[in-house]
Each structure stands twice: as structure tokens, then as C-alpha cells.
């Protein structure tokens, strides 16, 4: 799944919560602009406090990219 929508905290967190159940084990959620839009990164971090079954990979170039791998 790739999330690159409104870049607001509330929208990003809502999308993660809504669509995460459809991601199966081993699946990926990617999010763009984690560096240029800090609310996106804040939402990811808060989402991950609710979950213990994800690995979080951060790439800081080109506005930033997050990859969440469901384990």
C-alpha cells in the first residue's frame, strides 16, 4: 500500500488505521514526504505505538520515504 495524500497528521493516522487490517503479514505500507511534511512522520510514530507487529524503515532523501513491513 502507498500513502501519499493530504500530508496532515489526522488524515495520515486515519488512513493507517483504516487500511492496515488489509495488509497481510509480510506486506508493506509506504508513505512519502516524511521529512518535508513532519505531521506524516508524527502520525506514523503514533500509529506504531498502537502496534507491535511492524518494522519501520526510514529513507531521508527526496523528501523522505517510510516503509512499514508487517511482521
N, C-alpha and C positions, 0 to 999 in steps of 0.2 A: 504494500500500500504506500502511496506517495501523498503526503500532505503539503500543500503549498498554497494556502488560501488567504484568509484575511490578515494573518500575522498578528492577531490580537491574542492576549492571554486567554480570555474566556472562550473564544471560538476554537483555539487550538486544543485546549483542555477538553472541551465538549466533544470535538472530533475524535480525540484519542480514546475517550471513554466510550463513545458510541460505536466506533469501528473496531476497537481492539478485540472484542469477542469473536470477530470473524477471521482473525489472523490465527492460523494454526501453529502448533509447535514447530519451530524451525523457520517460521515466516518472518518477514521483515516489515517494519514501518520506517519509512524515510521521511524526513522533514527538512525543508530548505530554509535558508536565511536565519539560522540560529545565532549568527554573530551580528548581522546587520539589523535584526529585529529581536532585541533581548526578551520581549514578552514570550516569544516562541520557546526559547530555552527555559525560561521560568516555568512555563506550562509543562514542558517535558519533565523537568526535575520534580515538580509537584505530582505529576502523574506517576512517576516512578516510585514515589514514597508510598503509593497505594498498591504497588505491585512488587513481587519479589521474583518474577519469572522472566525478566528481560536483562539482556546485556546492552549497554549503551556505548556506542562508538561515536566519537566526535571528530569532524574534519573542519578545520578552521579557515581554509582558503575559499575563495569565490563566495563570499557572504556566509559560509558555513553550511554544513550538512550534518544531520544527525541520522544515525541508523540504530534502530531498536530491534534486536533479534530476540524473538520469543523462545525461551528455553523450557 
